[in-house]
């Protein structure tokens, strides 16, 4: 069974490093930049398997109006 859970910035970035065709905008550094420049709150999510290995991730940002923006990787 897969679980969706909040993951740390380190887990998020480490997973991104293992993937092909990624972009710096898929990093937590970009999420933190967006936090400062656009007043959004980044949330880092991981889909994990039975052994707690991340099999997919997504970062979402919550803006001041309460809207989520999803960036899937």
PyMOL CGO cylinders between C-alpha atoms (Angstrom):
from pymol import cmd
from pymol.cgo import CYLINDER

trace = [
    CYLINDER, 0.00, 0.00, 0.00, 1.27, 3.45, -0.88, 0.3, 1, 1, 1, 1, 1, 1,
    CYLINDER, 1.27, 3.45, -0.88, 1.08, 6.38, 1.53, 0.3, 1, 1, 1, 1, 1, 1,
    CYLINDER, 1.08, 6.38, 1.53, 1.22, 10.10, 0.89, 0.3, 1, 1, 1, 1, 1, 1,
    CYLINDER, 1.22, 10.10, 0.89, 3.17, 11.89, 3.58, 0.3, 1, 1, 1, 1, 1, 1,
    CYLINDER, 3.17, 11.89, 3.58, 5.00, 15.11, 4.25, 0.3, 1, 1, 1, 1, 1, 1,
    CYLINDER, 5.00, 15.11, 4.25, 8.74, 14.68, 3.66, 0.3, 1, 1, 1, 1, 1, 1,
    CYLINDER, 8.74, 14.68, 3.66, 11.71, 16.74, 4.76, 0.3, 1, 1, 1, 1, 1, 1,
    CYLINDER, 11.71, 16.74, 4.76, 13.52, 19.10, 2.42, 0.3, 1, 1, 1, 1, 1, 1,
    CYLINDER, 13.52, 19.10, 2.42, 16.51, 16.75, 2.51, 0.3, 1, 1, 1, 1, 1, 1,
    CYLINDER, 16.51, 16.75, 2.51, 14.39, 13.73, 1.52, 0.3, 1, 1, 1, 1, 1, 1,
    CYLINDER, 14.39, 13.73, 1.52, 12.76, 15.78, -1.23, 0.3, 1, 1, 1, 1, 1, 1,
    CYLINDER, 12.76, 15.78, -1.23, 16.03, 17.00, -2.73, 0.3, 1, 1, 1, 1, 1, 1,
    CYLINDER, 16.03, 17.00, -2.73, 17.68, 13.58, -2.42, 0.3, 1, 1, 1, 1, 1, 1,
    CYLINDER, 17.68, 13.58, -2.42, 14.81, 12.01, -4.35, 0.3, 1, 1, 1, 1, 1, 1,
    CYLINDER, 14.81, 12.01, -4.35, 15.01, 14.71, -7.05, 0.3, 1, 1, 1, 1, 1, 1,
    CYLINDER, 15.01, 14.71, -7.05, 18.74, 13.99, -7.48, 0.3, 1, 1, 1, 1, 1, 1,
    CYLINDER, 18.74, 13.99, -7.48, 17.94, 10.37, -8.39, 0.3, 1, 1, 1, 1, 1, 1,
    CYLINDER, 17.94, 10.37, -8.39, 15.54, 11.35, -11.17, 0.3, 1, 1, 1, 1, 1, 1,
    CYLINDER, 15.54, 11.35, -11.17, 16.28, 12.20, -14.80, 0.3, 1, 1, 1, 1, 1, 1,
    CYLINDER, 16.28, 12.20, -14.80, 15.10, 15.32, -16.59, 0.3, 1, 1, 1, 1, 1, 1,
    CYLINDER, 15.10, 15.32, -16.59, 14.70, 17.42, -13.45, 0.3, 1, 1, 1, 1, 1, 1,
    CYLINDER, 14.70, 17.42, -13.45, 15.03, 21.16, -13.25, 0.3, 1, 1, 1, 1, 1, 1,
    CYLINDER, 15.03, 21.16, -13.25, 16.17, 23.52, -10.48, 0.3, 1, 1, 1, 1, 1, 1,
    CYLINDER, 16.17, 23.52, -10.48, 12.54, 24.62, -10.19, 0.3, 1, 1, 1, 1, 1, 1,
    CYLINDER, 12.54, 24.62, -10.19, 11.84, 21.13, -8.80, 0.3, 1, 1, 1, 1, 1, 1,
    CYLINDER, 11.84, 21.13, -8.80, 14.13, 21.73, -5.81, 0.3, 1, 1, 1, 1, 1, 1,
    CYLINDER, 14.13, 21.73, -5.81, 13.35, 22.93, -2.31, 0.3, 1, 1, 1, 1, 1, 1,
    CYLINDER, 13.35, 22.93, -2.31, 15.58, 25.92, -3.03, 0.3, 1, 1, 1, 1, 1, 1,
    CYLINDER, 15.58, 25.92, -3.03, 13.01, 27.04, -5.59, 0.3, 1, 1, 1, 1, 1, 1,
    CYLINDER, 13.01, 27.04, -5.59, 10.20, 26.47, -3.09, 0.3, 1, 1, 1, 1, 1, 1,
    CYLINDER, 10.20, 26.47, -3.09, 12.00, 28.62, -0.56, 0.3, 1, 1, 1, 1, 1, 1,
    CYLINDER, 12.00, 28.62, -0.56, 12.62, 31.30, -3.19, 0.3, 1, 1, 1, 1, 1, 1,
    CYLINDER, 12.62, 31.30, -3.19, 8.89, 31.28, -4.03, 0.3, 1, 1, 1, 1, 1, 1,
    CYLINDER, 8.89, 31.28, -4.03, 8.15, 31.58, -0.31, 0.3, 1, 1, 1, 1, 1, 1,
    CYLINDER, 8.15, 31.58, -0.31, 10.17, 34.78, -0.06, 0.3, 1, 1, 1, 1, 1, 1,
    CYLINDER, 10.17, 34.78, -0.06, 9.27, 36.39, -3.37, 0.3, 1, 1, 1, 1, 1, 1,
    CYLINDER, 9.27, 36.39, -3.37, 5.62, 35.36, -3.78, 0.3, 1, 1, 1, 1, 1, 1,
    CYLINDER, 5.62, 35.36, -3.78, 4.44, 34.88, -0.19, 0.3, 1, 1, 1, 1, 1, 1,
    CYLINDER, 4.44, 34.88, -0.19, 3.52, 31.23, -0.69, 0.3, 1, 1, 1, 1, 1, 1,
    CYLINDER, 3.52, 31.23, -0.69, 4.07, 28.32, 1.68, 0.3, 1, 1, 1, 1, 1, 1,
    CYLINDER, 4.07, 28.32, 1.68, 5.82, 25.30, 0.15, 0.3, 1, 1, 1, 1, 1, 1,
    CYLINDER, 5.82, 25.30, 0.15, 4.74, 21.79, 1.19, 0.3, 1, 1, 1, 1, 1, 1,
    CYLINDER, 4.74, 21.79, 1.19, 6.90, 18.80, 0.22, 0.3, 1, 1, 1, 1, 1, 1,
    CYLINDER, 6.90, 18.80, 0.22, 5.05, 15.53, -0.24, 0.3, 1, 1, 1, 1, 1, 1,
    CYLINDER, 5.05, 15.53, -0.24, 6.24, 12.01, -0.96, 0.3, 1, 1, 1, 1, 1, 1,
    CYLINDER, 6.24, 12.01, -0.96, 4.39, 8.91, -2.03, 0.3, 1, 1, 1, 1, 1, 1,
    CYLINDER, 4.39, 8.91, -2.03, 6.02, 6.05, -0.14, 0.3, 1, 1, 1, 1, 1, 1,
    CYLINDER, 6.02, 6.05, -0.14, 5.86, 2.28, -0.47, 0.3, 1, 1, 1, 1, 1, 1,
    CYLINDER, 5.86, 2.28, -0.47, 5.57, -0.38, 2.27, 0.3, 1, 1, 1, 1, 1, 1,
    CYLINDER, 5.57, -0.38, 2.27, 9.28, 0.01, 3.08, 0.3, 1, 1, 1, 1, 1, 1,
    CYLINDER, 9.28, 0.01, 3.08, 8.93, 3.80, 3.39, 0.3, 1, 1, 1, 1, 1, 1,
    CYLINDER, 8.93, 3.80, 3.39, 10.87, 4.37, 0.14, 0.3, 1, 1, 1, 1, 1, 1,
    CYLINDER, 10.87, 4.37, 0.14, 9.79, 7.44, -1.82, 0.3, 1, 1, 1, 1, 1, 1,
    CYLINDER, 9.79, 7.44, -1.82, 8.39, 6.34, -5.18, 0.3, 1, 1, 1, 1, 1, 1,
    CYLINDER, 8.39, 6.34, -5.18, 7.05, 9.73, -6.29, 0.3, 1, 1, 1, 1, 1, 1,
    CYLINDER, 7.05, 9.73, -6.29, 6.98, 13.28, -4.94, 0.3, 1, 1, 1, 1, 1, 1,
    CYLINDER, 6.98, 13.28, -4.94, 5.22, 16.55, -5.44, 0.3, 1, 1, 1, 1, 1, 1,
    CYLINDER, 5.22, 16.55, -5.44, 5.66, 20.03, -4.12, 0.3, 1, 1, 1, 1, 1, 1,
    CYLINDER, 5.66, 20.03, -4.12, 2.71, 22.24, -3.50, 0.3, 1, 1, 1, 1, 1, 1,
    CYLINDER, 2.71, 22.24, -3.50, 2.55, 25.89, -2.64, 0.3, 1, 1, 1, 1, 1, 1,
    CYLINDER, 2.55, 25.89, -2.64, -0.25, 27.54, -0.74, 0.3, 1, 1, 1, 1, 1, 1,
    CYLINDER, -0.25, 27.54, -0.74, -0.84, 31.19, -1.57, 0.3, 1, 1, 1, 1, 1, 1,
    CYLINDER, -0.84, 31.19, -1.57, -2.31, 33.92, 0.63, 0.3, 1, 1, 1, 1, 1, 1,
    CYLINDER, -2.31, 33.92, 0.63, -5.81, 33.14, -0.70, 0.3, 1, 1, 1, 1, 1, 1,
    CYLINDER, -5.81, 33.14, -0.70, -5.58, 29.49, 0.32, 0.3, 1, 1, 1, 1, 1, 1,
    CYLINDER, -5.58, 29.49, 0.32, -5.08, 28.11, -3.21, 0.3, 1, 1, 1, 1, 1, 1,
    CYLINDER, -5.08, 28.11, -3.21, -2.75, 25.15, -3.73, 0.3, 1, 1, 1, 1, 1, 1,
    CYLINDER, -2.75, 25.15, -3.73, -0.50, 24.94, -6.77, 0.3, 1, 1, 1, 1, 1, 1,
    CYLINDER, -0.50, 24.94, -6.77, 0.84, 21.48, -7.51, 0.3, 1, 1, 1, 1, 1, 1,
    CYLINDER, 0.84, 21.48, -7.51, 4.14, 20.79, -9.25, 0.3, 1, 1, 1, 1, 1, 1,
    CYLINDER, 4.14, 20.79, -9.25, 4.46, 17.06, -9.89, 0.3, 1, 1, 1, 1, 1, 1,
    CYLINDER, 4.46, 17.06, -9.89, 7.82, 15.46, -10.64, 0.3, 1, 1, 1, 1, 1, 1,
]
cmd.load_cgo(trace, "trace")
